[in-house]
């Protein structure tokens, strides 16, 4: 699996990558510092999964998801973000996100969200 992790915090990207590994996913992970960079990376080499923060400069996560869908990419997409309000979850779902993991999270949180998607 090739995964793109988009988050404006380098530390948070590292935490997401570490948590994926702790959950047993030893995937090929690339990192993007914001939604605009992530969009360019997907255009250049589409990954198997995008894990994105919601709030980022340049282009937010929801803007990234909508841009990908407009351009015809059906790349599996999920959010790992600091907020998980019912409204955000509904917006993410309506835009086509697979799931939304709210921080703080654990390896088990990732497994619970990812396993049904992989099945």
Secondary structure, DSSP 8 states (H G I E B T S, - for coil): -EEEEE-S-HHHHHHHHHHHHHTT---EEEEESSHHHHHHHHHHS--SEEEE-SS-SSS-HHHHHHHHHHTT---EEEEEES---HHHHHHHHHHT-S-EEESS--HHHHHHHHHHHH-
